[in-house]
Amino acid sequence: FMLAATKVPDYMATTTSLVVGSRQNDEEPMTVDAHDDAVNFKIITWNLWCMIFAPRTLSNPRRCGNYVQNMADHEQWTEFDGLIVCGFQELWAWKTGLIPPIVLWCVSWCEYVPYLGLIVTFLFQFLSLLFGLLPILKCLPIAYNPKKQMIAKLKTSLPFAYYDDNIPLRHVLDNGLLLMFNHKPDECGMRGYHNHKCEDSMAYKGFLFCYFKQFHCLVINTHLQASGDGKARVAQVHELLAFVQEFKTSLVDDQQNMHRPLRIIACGDWNIDMTNHDRIVEFEKSQSQLQRSDTNLDTPLVRPSASYVNLPRLFGETFVKCNNCQTETCKDGSSGNIDHIFCNFEFVSLVEEIHGTQSKLSDHVMVKTEFTSSRSN
């Protein structure tokens, strides 16, 4: 397992941390002829709730990492014939001043102790944040980064990972995002959103992207604005779409894939409740039919949530939501449907599973989908 830097084209954001793994044996990486054949995808998105001063800020990387690794062992991810993508959110990193990050790792075990342990972890989080925010210490490279714990937990099943833990001076936290794969991406980068407001501005929110040339697939992991009236969220989506167009333009000289449409998979915590999205779309279609004819269709009225946005329509005609539109509830969190997976290509044999609903994990469910792209893609 090794750390390596990546050289990226000018159109990509400068990255500060790229973690690229190596397989555990000496065999050559598996090659997949993805140009003529269908490709199998296993996509996971999970917000791990490592927000500062949460009940399990410091121990959730360990708890959730063990949970995912048990799943990987049970499903034999190392034998999966295709691309596995794990997109994690809220693995927040912050500067700790002169406090070594190993101290917070040790303190994380106190979160298993009721009440008193929580007080101890809150105290150390506060002190580390305070020291990290002092102007004279903020420039130091010492920082707590829980992404490294997740990478260490999953490196056997997902040997390739990417993150960017850059924290600009005007922010307290980094983007909290991590992408992990079973194949090595050819290009990686991160973009921070220009549009943000309220307490979300404490974090350097944005999106990670990785491109796999053999699959001609662009993978995106994001975490949108949580607070506010939704205008900032929509503005952030437009920033993401502008990048996608920019990225497509950068591939015009790719002779190998120039005549093939770019596969795009976008996952993350979108903070847009799409509960009953399928029924809302169906209702809109029925209303359109009623306007063109006198047919009396009996379609029940479905009221969207306050934060609802038809994201596939905003993305483009070819995009679809790959996971369900039902309300998902965690024992430790609120209900809703804000964690989404989108893609822009046709697929078959979609299977979705919801995990992580039990207590003492995250306040979000884990969404896992498996599907196979159509051969025409």
Protein Blocks (a to p, Z undefined) as FASTA:
>chain_A
ZZddddddfkbccdfbdcddddfblbdcddddfklmccddddddddehlaghiaklmmmm
mmmmmmmmmmmmmnommlpgcddddddehiacddehjacfklmmmmmmmmmpghjlmmmm
mmmmmmmmmmmmpmklmmpcbdcdfklmmmmmmmmmmmcccddfbdcfkbmbdnhpacdd
fbdcfbdcddddfbdghjllmpccdddddddfklopacddddddfbdjhlmmmmmmmmmm
mmmmmmmmmmmmmmklmmpccddddedjehpafehklmmmmmmmmmmmmmmpccdcdddd
ddddfklccfklmnomkbccfbdcbdcddfkbccddfbccddfbdcehiacddehkaghi
afbdcddddddddfkZZ
